[in-house]
Amino acid sequence: MHTITSSQAQNNFGAMIDKAQREIISLTKHGQVVAMMMSPEVLQDYIDGVLAEQVKQKEC
C-alpha cells in the first residue's frame, strides 16, 4: 500500500489514478487516513469477500 497526503493527491491526480490501478493508495490529511483509492477490480474482490463471509456467518 502506498500512502500520500491530500496535497500530493491534488497536485498529482493523474499519476495517482495510474498508481491506484497497480496498488491501493492511502490518502492522509493532517496525518490521519481519510480515504483509500483502488482499482475497481480490487474493490469488487473486497466486496465479494465481505459478502461471502456474511453468508458463511448466517449458515452457522
Distance bins in CASP14 RR format, pairs under 12 A and 6 or more apart:
PFRMAT RR
TARGET T0000
AUTHOR 0000-0000-0000
RMODE 2
METHOD distances of the structure
MODEL  1
1 19 0 0 0 0 0 1 0 0 0 0 0
1 20 0 0 0 0 0 1 0 0 0 0 0
1 22 0 0 0 0 0 1 0 0 0 0 0
1 23 1 0 0 1 0 0 0 0 0 0 0
1 24 1 0 1 0 0 0 0 0 0 0 0
1 25 1 0 0 1 0 0 0 0 0 0 0
1 26 1 0 1 0 0 0 0 0 0 0 0
1 27 0 0 0 0 0 1 0 0 0 0 0
1 28 0 0 0 0 0 1 0 0 0 0 0
1 33 0 0 0 0 0 1 0 0 0 0 0
1 36 0 0 0 0 1 0 0 0 0 0 0
1 37 0 0 0 0 0 1 0 0 0 0 0
1 38 0 0 0 0 1 0 0 0 0 0 0
1 42 0 0 0 0 0 1 0 0 0 0 0
2 8 0 0 0 0 0 1 0 0 0 0 0
2 9 0 0 0 0 0 1 0 0 0 0 0
2 12 0 0 0 0 0 1 0 0 0 0 0
2 15 0 0 0 0 0 1 0 0 0 0 0
2 16 0 0 0 0 1 0 0 0 0 0 0
2 18 0 0 0 0 0 1 0 0 0 0 0
2 19 1 0 0 1 0 0 0 0 0 0 0
2 20 0 0 0 0 1 0 0 0 0 0 0
2 21 0 0 0 0 0 1 0 0 0 0 0
2 22 0 0 0 0 1 0 0 0 0 0 0
2 23 1 0 1 0 0 0 0 0 0 0 0
2 24 1 0 0 1 0 0 0 0 0 0 0
2 25 1 0 1 0 0 0 0 0 0 0 0
2 26 1 0 0 1 0 0 0 0 0 0 0
2 27 0 0 0 0 1 0 0 0 0 0 0
2 28 0 0 0 0 0 1 0 0 0 0 0
2 36 0 0 0 0 0 1 0 0 0 0 0
2 37 0 0 0 0 1 0 0 0 0 0 0
2 38 0 0 0 0 0 1 0 0 0 0 0
3 9 0 0 0 0 0 1 0 0 0 0 0
3 16 0 0 0 0 0 1 0 0 0 0 0
3 19 0 0 0 0 0 1 0 0 0 0 0
3 23 0 0 0 0 0 1 0 0 0 0 0
3 24 0 0 0 0 1 0 0 0 0 0 0
3 25 1 0 0 1 0 0 0 0 0 0 0
3 26 1 0 1 0 0 0 0 0 0 0 0
3 27 1 0 0 1 0 0 0 0 0 0 0
3 28 1 0 0 1 0 0 0 0 0 0 0
3 29 0 0 0 0 0 1 0 0 0 0 0
3 31 0 0 0 0 1 0 0 0 0 0 0
3 32 0 0 0 0 0 1 0 0 0 0 0
3 33 1 0 0 1 0 0 0 0 0 0 0
3 34 0 0 0 0 0 1 0 0 0 0 0
3 35 0 0 0 0 0 1 0 0 0 0 0
3 36 0 0 0 0 0 1 0 0 0 0 0
3 37 0 0 0 0 0 1 0 0 0 0 0
4 10 0 0 0 0 1 0 0 0 0 0 0
4 11 0 0 0 0 1 0 0 0 0 0 0
4 12 1 0 0 1 0 0 0 0 0 0 0
4 13 0 0 0 0 0 1 0 0 0 0 0
4 15 0 0 0 0 1 0 0 0 0 0 0
4 16 1 0 0 1 0 0 0 0 0 0 0
4 19 0 0 0 0 1 0 0 0 0 0 0
4 20 0 0 0 0 0 1 0 0 0 0 0
4 23 0 0 0 0 0 1 0 0 0 0 0
4 24 0 0 0 0 0 1 0 0 0 0 0
4 25 1 0 0 1 0 0 0 0 0 0 0
4 26 1 0 0 1 0 0 0 0 0 0 0
4 27 1 0 0 1 0 0 0 0 0 0 0
4 28 1 0 0 1 0 0 0 0 0 0 0
4 29 0 0 0 0 0 1 0 0 0 0 0
4 31 0 0 0 0 0 1 0 0 0 0 0
4 33 0 0 0 0 0 1 0 0 0 0 0
4 34 0 0 0 0 0 1 0 0 0 0 0
4 35 0 0 0 0 0 1 0 0 0 0 0
4 36 0 0 0 0 0 1 0 0 0 0 0
4 37 0 0 0 0 1 0 0 0 0 0 0
5 11 0 0 0 0 1 0 0 0 0 0 0
5 12 0 0 0 0 0 1 0 0 0 0 0
5 16 0 0 0 0 0 1 0 0 0 0 0
5 25 0 0 0 0 0 1 0 0 0 0 0
5 26 0 0 0 0 0 1 0 0 0 0 0
5 27 1 0 0 1 0 0 0 0 0 0 0
5 28 1 0 1 0 0 0 0 0 0 0 0
5 29 1 0 0 1 0 0 0 0 0 0 0
5 30 0 0 0 0 1 0 0 0 0 0 0
5 31 1 0 0 1 0 0 0 0 0 0 0
5 32 0 0 0 0 0 1 0 0 0 0 0
5 33 0 0 0 0 0 1 0 0 0 0 0
5 34 0 0 0 0 1 0 0 0 0 0 0
5 35 0 0 0 0 0 1 0 0 0 0 0
6 12 0 0 0 0 0 1 0 0 0 0 0
6 13 0 0 0 0 0 1 0 0 0 0 0
6 16 0 0 0 0 0 1 0 0 0 0 0
6 25 0 0 0 0 0 1 0 0 0 0 0
6 26 0 0 0 0 0 1 0 0 0 0 0
6 27 1 0 1 0 0 0 0 0 0 0 0
6 28 1 0 0 1 0 0 0 0 0 0 0
6 29 1 0 1 0 0 0 0 0 0 0 0
6 30 0 0 0 0 1 0 0 0 0 0 0
6 31 0 0 0 0 1 0 0 0 0 0 0
6 32 0 0 0 0 0 1 0 0 0 0 0
6 33 0 0 0 0 0 1 0 0 0 0 0
6 34 1 0 0 1 0 0 0 0 0 0 0
6 35 0 0 0 0 1 0 0 0 0 0 0
6 37 0 0 0 0 0 1 0 0 0 0 0
7 13 0 0 0 0 0 1 0 0 0 0 0
7 16 0 0 0 0 0 1 0 0 0 0 0
7 27 0 0 0 0 0 1 0 0 0 0 0
7 28 0 0 0 0 1 0 0 0 0 0 0
7 29 0 0 0 0 1 0 0 0 0 0 0
7 30 0 0 0 0 0 1 0 0 0 0 0
7 31 0 0 0 0 0 1 0 0 0 0 0
8 14 0 0 0 0 0 1 0 0 0 0 0
8 15 0 0 0 0 1 0 0 0 0 0 0
8 16 1 0 0 1 0 0 0 0 0 0 0
8 19 0 0 0 0 0 1 0 0 0 0 0
8 25 0 0 0 0 0 1 0 0 0 0 0
8 26 0 0 0 0 0 1 0 0 0 0 0
8 27 0 0 0 0 1 0 0 0 0 0 0
8 28 0 0 0 0 1 0 0 0 0 0 0
8 29 0 0 0 0 0 1 0 0 0 0 0
9 15 0 0 0 0 1 0 0 0 0 0 0
9 16 1 0 1 0 0 0 0 0 0 0 0
9 17 0 0 0 0 1 0 0 0 0 0 0
9 19 0 0 0 0 0 1 0 0 0 0 0
9 20 0 0 0 0 0 1 0 0 0 0 0
9 25 0 0 0 0 1 0 0 0 0 0 0
9 26 0 0 0 0 0 1 0 0 0 0 0
9 27 1 0 1 0 0 0 0 0 0 0 0
9 28 0 0 0 0 1 0 0 0 0 0 0
9 29 0 0 0 0 1 0 0 0 0 0 0
9 34 0 0 0 0 1 0 0 0 0 0 0
9 35 0 0 0 0 1 0 0 0 0 0 0
9 36 0 0 0 0 0 1 0 0 0 0 0
9 37 0 0 0 0 1 0 0 0 0 0 0
10 16 0 0 0 0 1 0 0 0 0 0 0
10 27 0 0 0 0 1 0 0 0 0 0 0
10 29 0 0 0 0 0 1 0 0 0 0 0
12 18 0 0 0 0 1 0 0 0 0 0 0
12 19 0 0 0 0 1 0 0 0 0 0 0
12 20 0 0 0 0 0 1 0 0 0 0 0
12 25 0 0 0 0 0 1 0 0 0 0 0
12 27 0 0 0 0 0 1 0 0 0 0 0
13 19 0 0 0 0 0 1 0 0 0 0 0
13 20 0 0 0 0 0 1 0 0 0 0 0
13 25 0 0 0 0 0 1 0 0 0 0 0
13 27 0 0 0 0 0 1 0 0 0 0 0
13 37 0 0 0 0 0 1 0 0 0 0 0
14 20 0 0 0 0 1 0 0 0 0 0 0
14 21 0 0 0 0 0 1 0 0 0 0 0
14 25 0 0 0 0 0 1 0 0 0 0 0
14 37 0 0 0 0 0 1 0 0 0 0 0
15 21 0 0 0 0 0 1 0 0 0 0 0
15 22 0 0 0 0 0 1 0 0 0 0 0
15 25 0 0 0 0 0 1 0 0 0 0 0
15 37 0 0 0 0 0 1 0 0 0 0 0
16 22 0 0 0 0 0 1 0 0 0 0 0
16 23 0 0 0 0 0 1 0 0 0 0 0
16 24 0 0 0 0 0 1 0 0 0 0 0
16 25 1 0 0 1 0 0 0 0 0 0 0
16 26 0 0 0 0 0 1 0 0 0 0 0
16 27 0 0 0 0 1 0 0 0 0 0 0
16 35 0 0 0 0 0 1 0 0 0 0 0
16 36 0 0 0 0 0 1 0 0 0 0 0
16 37 1 0 0 1 0 0 0 0 0 0 0
16 38 0 0 0 0 0 1 0 0 0 0 0
17 25 0 0 0 0 1 0 0 0 0 0 0
17 37 1 0 0 1 0 0 0 0 0 0 0
17 38 0 0 0 0 0 1 0 0 0 0 0
17 39 0 0 0 0 1 0 0 0 0 0 0
17 40 0 0 0 0 0 1 0 0 0 0 0
18 25 0 0 0 0 0 1 0 0 0 0 0
18 37 0 0 0 0 0 1 0 0 0 0 0
18 39 0 0 0 0 0 1 0 0 0 0 0
19 25 1 0 0 1 0 0 0 0 0 0 0
19 26 0 0 0 0 0 1 0 0 0 0 0
19 27 0 0 0 0 0 1 0 0 0 0 0
19 37 0 0 0 0 1 0 0 0 0 0 0
19 38 0 0 0 0 0 1 0 0 0 0 0
19 39 0 0 0 0 0 1 0 0 0 0 0
20 26 0 0 0 0 0 1 0 0 0 0 0
20 27 0 0 0 0 0 1 0 0 0 0 0
20 35 0 0 0 0 0 1 0 0 0 0 0
20 36 0 0 0 0 1 0 0 0 0 0 0
20 37 1 0 1 0 0 0 0 0 0 0 0
20 38 1 0 1 0 0 0 0 0 0 0 0
20 39 1 0 0 1 0 0 0 0 0 0 0
20 40 0 0 0 0 1 0 0 0 0 0 0
20 41 0 0 0 0 0 1 0 0 0 0 0
20 42 0 0 0 0 1 0 0 0 0 0 0
20 43 0 0 0 0 0 1 0 0 0 0 0
21 37 0 0 0 0 1 0 0 0 0 0 0
21 38 0 0 0 0 1 0 0 0 0 0 0
21 39 1 0 1 0 0 0 0 0 0 0 0
21 40 0 0 0 0 1 0 0 0 0 0 0
21 41 0 0 0 0 1 0 0 0 0 0 0
21 42 0 0 0 0 1 0 0 0 0 0 0
21 43 0 0 0 0 0 1 0 0 0 0 0
22 37 0 0 0 0 0 1 0 0 0 0 0
22 38 0 0 0 0 1 0 0 0 0 0 0
22 39 1 0 0 1 0 0 0 0 0 0 0
22 41 0 0 0 0 0 1 0 0 0 0 0
22 42 0 0 0 0 1 0 0 0 0 0 0
23 36 0 0 0 0 0 1 0 0 0 0 0
23 37 0 0 0 0 1 0 0 0 0 0 0
23 38 0 0 0 0 1 0 0 0 0 0 0
23 39 0 0 0 0 1 0 0 0 0 0 0
23 42 0 0 0 0 1 0 0 0 0 0 0
24 33 0 0 0 0 0 1 0 0 0 0 0
24 35 0 0 0 0 0 1 0 0 0 0 0
24 36 1 0 0 1 0 0 0 0 0 0 0
24 37 1 0 0 1 0 0 0 0 0 0 0
24 38 1 0 1 0 0 0 0 0 0 0 0
24 39 0 0 0 0 1 0 0 0 0 0 0
24 41 0 0 0 0 0 1 0 0 0 0 0
24 42 1 0 0 1 0 0 0 0 0 0 0
24 43 0 0 0 0 1 0 0 0 0 0 0
24 45 0 0 0 0 0 1 0 0 0 0 0
24 46 0 0 0 0 1 0 0 0 0 0 0
25 33 0 0 0 0 0 1 0 0 0 0 0
25 34 0 0 0 0 0 1 0 0 0 0 0
25 35 0 0 0 0 1 0 0 0 0 0 0
25 36 1 0 0 1 0 0 0 0 0 0 0
25 37 1 0 1 0 0 0 0 0 0 0 0
25 38 1 0 0 1 0 0 0 0 0 0 0
25 39 0 0 0 0 0 1 0 0 0 0 0
25 42 0 0 0 0 0 1 0 0 0 0 0
26 32 0 0 0 0 0 1 0 0 0 0 0
26 33 1 0 1 0 0 0 0 0 0 0 0
26 34 0 0 0 0 1 0 0 0 0 0 0
26 35 1 0 0 1 0 0 0 0 0 0 0
26 36 1 0 1 0 0 0 0 0 0 0 0
26 37 0 0 0 0 1 0 0 0 0 0 0
26 38 0 0 0 0 1 0 0 0 0 0 0
27 33 1 0 0 1 0 0 0 0 0 0 0
27 34 1 0 1 0 0 0 0 0 0 0 0
27 35 1 0 1 0 0 0 0 0 0 0 0
27 36 1 0 0 1 0 0 0 0 0 0 0
27 37 1 0 0 1 0 0 0 0 0 0 0
27 38 0 0 0 0 0 1 0 0 0 0 0
28 34 1 0 0 1 0 0 0 0 0 0 0
28 35 0 0 0 0 1 0 0 0 0 0 0
28 36 0 0 0 0 0 1 0 0 0 0 0
28 37 0 0 0 0 0 1 0 0 0 0 0
29 35 0 0 0 0 1 0 0 0 0 0 0
36 42 0 0 0 0 1 0 0 0 0 0 0
36 43 0 0 0 0 1 0 0 0 0 0 0
36 46 0 0 0 0 0 1 0 0 0 0 0
37 43 0 0 0 0 1 0 0 0 0 0 0
38 44 0 0 0 0 1 0 0 0 0 0 0
38 45 0 0 0 0 1 0 0 0 0 0 0
38 46 0 0 0 0 1 0 0 0 0 0 0
38 47 0 0 0 0 0 1 0 0 0 0 0
39 45 0 0 0 0 1 0 0 0 0 0 0
39 46 0 0 0 0 0 1 0 0 0 0 0
40 46 0 0 0 0 0 1 0 0 0 0 0
40 47 0 0 0 0 0 1 0 0 0 0 0
41 47 0 0 0 0 0 1 0 0 0 0 0
41 48 0 0 0 0 0 1 0 0 0 0 0
42 48 0 0 0 0 0 1 0 0 0 0 0
42 49 0 0 0 0 0 1 0 0 0 0 0
43 49 0 0 0 0 0 1 0 0 0 0 0
43 50 0 0 0 0 0 1 0 0 0 0 0
44 50 0 0 0 0 0 1 0 0 0 0 0
44 51 0 0 0 0 0 1 0 0 0 0 0
45 51 0 0 0 0 0 1 0 0 0 0 0
45 52 0 0 0 0 0 1 0 0 0 0 0
46 52 0 0 0 0 0 1 0 0 0 0 0
46 53 0 0 0 0 0 1 0 0 0 0 0
47 53 0 0 0 0 0 1 0 0 0 0 0
47 54 0 0 0 0 0 1 0 0 0 0 0
48 54 0 0 0 0 0 1 0 0 0 0 0
48 55 0 0 0 0 0 1 0 0 0 0 0
49 55 0 0 0 0 1 0 0 0 0 0 0
49 56 0 0 0 0 1 0 0 0 0 0 0
50 56 0 0 0 0 0 1 0 0 0 0 0
50 57 0 0 0 0 0 1 0 0 0 0 0
51 57 0 0 0 0 0 1 0 0 0 0 0
51 58 0 0 0 0 0 1 0 0 0 0 0
52 58 0 0 0 0 0 1 0 0 0 0 0
52 59 0 0 0 0 0 1 0 0 0 0 0
53 59 0 0 0 0 0 1 0 0 0 0 0
53 60 0 0 0 0 0 1 0 0 0 0 0
54 60 0 0 0 0 0 1 0 0 0 0 0
END
